[in-house]
Each structure stands twice: as C-alpha cells, then as structure tokens.
Amino acid sequence: MPNVSVFDKTGAKVSDIELSENVFGIEPSVPAMHLCVVNYLANQRQGTQSTLTRGEVSGGGKKPWRQKGSGRARQGSTRSPQWYHGGIAHGPKPREYGFSINKKVKRLAMKSALSSKVADDEILVLDTFAQEEIKTAAIAKVLAALQTGKKTLIVLPEKDDVIYKSARNIAGVKVALVNTLNVYDILNCDKMLVLQDAVAKIEEVYA
C-alpha cells in the first residue's frame, strides 16, 4: 500500500498515512485519462460561433447579368461564396461539442490520475487548514512552506468559503471539493494539496 507524509501548515512532517491500494496504487491507464481530458475540454467549448450562408445574407435576389453573351462567367446571385459580401460556404454553425463517456472509464481515469500523482510524489497531505478570517497572505505562507510549485490544486472535504476566498486571488491555485474533482485539474497541477479528511472521502467514493 502506498504511504505519504502528513504535514502541518508550517511544512513540518507530523505523521504518515497509508493510502488505499485500489484508489492510489493502481497501474495508471493513459488512454482513459486522455479520453477524460479531451471530454473535459470539449465540454468547456460554448459552440456559439455562427456564419451566414448564401441564403442568410441580405440581398442577392437579382441575377447580376444575363446567362449568355456577356463574355463573363455565368452568375446567378451576387451573394454566392466567391463574391464580396457573399455567404460563407461550409462555415461553422452553433453546435454542441460535448460528449459523454462511460462511468467505469471515468472512475478508472480518476484512479489513474490519483495513482500517477502518488507515484510521482506530487501529493501533499495536510492535517488541517483551519482559518478564521479571509486572508490571502496566510494561504500563500502555507503554500510557500510546503513548496507546492506554480500550480497547486487544494482539495477540501467540504465547502469552506474562507479558504476559497483566501486562495482564489493567488495565481495558479485552484480549490476543489472531493465531489468536484476532475482528471484535468489533477493532471494540470504541479502539486495536489489534500486535506487529511478529504483523503478519507476520496477513498470512500472511489474505493
């Protein structure tokens, strides 16, 4: 079973914690993680771009010149795609880019992402993150003591507005709950800072 150290807010090691083999110790599945990352990014796309076809551009009702005898190429409308102010051929239209993936694949991808972080020694477990007032400097001090790097994902067991509002102003820091974790955020961070209570919840959900 994988073991990780538990730290306090000063960066000092206080104990060790044993992680579940079924969640944090599996062989990572790269295809599953890749599929979930593509799915996440596709779901972020709005798909609201739209262009006007030749039938939607104003004007163009009259044939510009007669069919034969002028010496020029035959034209039926001044709003054909080759004309200035003409419609767009095969342009983008509003569409939904998102797609769904199998629940088993999602679970496998999540376990794979967590296991890869443990294998790369990129998970830090914090004993407590209690804070009475909203203060960005206090969060920054904790992150500096733990040497979390430029991109840090803080995982909380439950909603905490004090920590969220204190950390949201720090560049590269994102706060997530156990039930809002996703593969993209896990793989995109340099370090995962997980509260000890959140580790138990993660194992409860994915074991």
C-alpha positions in Angstrom: 0.0 0.0 0.0 1.3 3.5 -0.8 2.3 5.7 2.1 2.6 9.5 2.1 3.6 12.0 4.7 1.2 14.3 6.6 2.3 17.9 7.1 1.1 20.8 9.2 0.8 24.4 8.0 4.4 25.1 8.8 5.7 22.4 6.5 6.7 20.1 9.3 6.0 16.4 9.0 3.6 15.2 11.7 2.9 11.6 10.6 2.4 9.1 7.8 -0.8 8.0 6.2 -1.5 4.7 4.4 -3.5 5.2 1.2 -5.9 2.7 -0.4 -4.2 0.5 -3.0 -7.4 0.4 -5.0 -7.5 4.2 -5.4 -4.0 5.5 -5.1 -1.9 2.4 -6.1 -3.2 1.1 -9.5 -1.4 1.0 -12.8 -2.4 4.3 -14.5 -4.4 3.9 -17.7 -3.2 6.6 -20.1 -6.0 6.1 -22.7 -8.7 6.5 -20.0 -7.0 9.7 -18.7 -6.6 11.1 -22.2 -10.3 10.5 -23.0 -11.4 12.2 -19.8 -9.2 15.3 -20.5 -10.5 15.5 -24.1 -14.0 15.2 -22.7 -13.5 17.9 -20.1 -12.0 20.4 -22.7 -14.7 19.6 -25.2 -17.4 20.3 -22.6 -15.9 23.7 -21.9 -16.5 24.8 -25.5 -19.5 27.0 -26.0 -20.1 26.2 -29.6 -21.9 29.5 -30.3 -19.9 30.6 -33.4 -22.1 31.1 -36.4 -21.6 32.3 -40.0 -24.2 33.4 -42.6 -24.8 31.1 -45.6 -25.7 32.5 -49.0 -29.4 32.1 -48.1 -29.0 34.2 -45.0 -27.0 37.1 -46.4 -29.2 40.1 -47.3 -29.6 40.9 -51.0 -28.7 38.9 -54.0 -32.2 38.3 -55.3 -31.4 39.5 -58.8 -29.3 37.7 -61.4 -26.4 40.1 -61.9 -26.3 39.7 -65.7 -27.8 37.6 -68.4 -26.7 33.9 -68.7 -25.1 34.1 -72.1 -23.5 36.6 -74.4 -21.7 38.9 -72.0 -18.4 37.1 -72.1 -18.3 36.8 -68.4 -18.8 33.7 -66.3 -22.4 32.8 -65.6 -23.6 34.1 -62.2 -27.0 33.5 -60.5 -26.5 35.7 -57.4 -24.2 38.3 -56.0 -24.3 36.5 -52.7 -22.6 33.3 -53.8 -19.5 32.4 -51.8 -17.0 33.7 -54.4 -18.5 37.2 -54.3 -17.6 40.1 -51.9 -20.4 40.2 -49.3 -21.3 36.7 -50.3 -22.3 33.9 -48.0 -19.9 31.6 -46.3 -19.6 28.1 -47.7 -19.3 25.3 -45.1 -18.8 27.8 -42.2 -19.3 27.0 -38.5 -22.8 26.8 -37.1 -23.9 26.6 -33.4 -23.3 23.0 -32.2 -22.6 21.1 -29.0 -19.1 19.8 -28.7 -19.5 17.8 -25.5 -19.9 14.1 -25.4 -20.5 11.5 -22.7 -18.2 8.7 -21.6 -18.7 5.5 -19.7 -18.9 5.8 -15.9 -16.4 2.9 -15.5 -13.9 4.8 -17.7 -14.4 7.9 -15.6 -13.7 6.0 -12.4 -10.6 4.3 -14.0 -9.3 7.7 -15.2 -9.8 9.3 -11.8 -8.0 6.4 -10.0 -5.2 6.5 -12.7 -4.7 10.3 -12.2 -4.5 9.9 -8.4 -2.2 7.0 -8.6 0.1 8.8 -11.1 0.3 11.7 -8.7 1.3 9.4 -5.8 3.8 7.6 -8.0 5.4 11.0 -9.0 5.4 12.2 -5.4 3.1 15.1 -6.2 0.5 14.7 -3.5 0.9 16.5 -0.2 -1.5 15.7 2.7 -2.2 18.5 5.2 -3.5 17.7 8.7 -5.7 20.8 8.9 -6.3 24.0 7.0 -8.4 25.8 9.6 -8.5 29.6 9.1 -10.8 32.1 10.9 -10.6 35.1 8.5 -10.2 35.6 4.8 -6.5 36.3 4.3 -4.6 35.5 1.1 -1.2 36.0 2.8 -1.9 33.2 5.2 -2.7 30.7 2.4 0.4 31.9 0.4 2.5 31.3 3.5 1.3 27.7 3.8 1.9 27.0 0.1 5.4 28.5 0.4 6.2 26.4 3.5 5.1 23.2 1.6 6.9 24.2 -1.6 3.9 23.4 -3.8 5.1 25.0 -7.0 3.4 27.3 -9.5 0.2 25.3 -10.0 -1.5 23.9 -6.9 -4.8 22.1 -6.5 -6.2 22.3 -3.0 -8.7 19.6 -2.3 -11.2 20.1 0.6 -13.6 17.6 2.1 -16.5 20.1 2.1 -17.2 23.7 1.2 -15.1 26.3 3.0 -15.7 29.9 1.8 -12.9 31.3 4.0 -10.2 29.1 2.3 -11.8 29.5 -1.2 -11.9 33.3 -1.0 -8.4 33.4 0.5 -6.9 31.3 -2.2 -8.8 32.5 -5.3 -6.5 35.5 -5.7 -3.3 33.5 -5.9 -2.2 32.8 -9.5 -2.0 29.1 -10.3 -4.0 28.0 -7.2 -7.3 26.2 -7.6 -9.6 25.0 -4.8 -11.8 21.9 -5.4 -14.1 19.7 -3.3 -13.9 15.9 -3.4 -17.2 15.8 -5.3 -16.0 18.3 -7.9 -12.6 16.7 -8.6 -11.8 16.0 -12.3 -8.9 14.4 -14.1 -7.9 17.5 -16.0 -7.4 19.6 -12.8 -5.4 16.7 -11.2 -3.1 16.3 -14.1 -2.7 20.0 -14.8 -1.3 20.9 -11.3 2.3 20.6 -10.1 1.2 19.5 -6.6 -2.1 18.3 -5.0 -2.6 19.6 -1.5 -5.2 17.3 0.0 -6.6 17.7 3.5 -6.4 14.5 5.6 -10.2 14.4 5.9 -10.6 14.7 2.1 -8.3 11.6 1.6 -10.8 9.5 3.5 -13.7 10.9 1.4 -11.9 10.2 -1.8 -11.3 6.6 -0.8 -14.9 6.3 0.3 -16.1 7.5 -3.2 -13.7 5.6 -5.4 -12.6 2.5 -3.5 
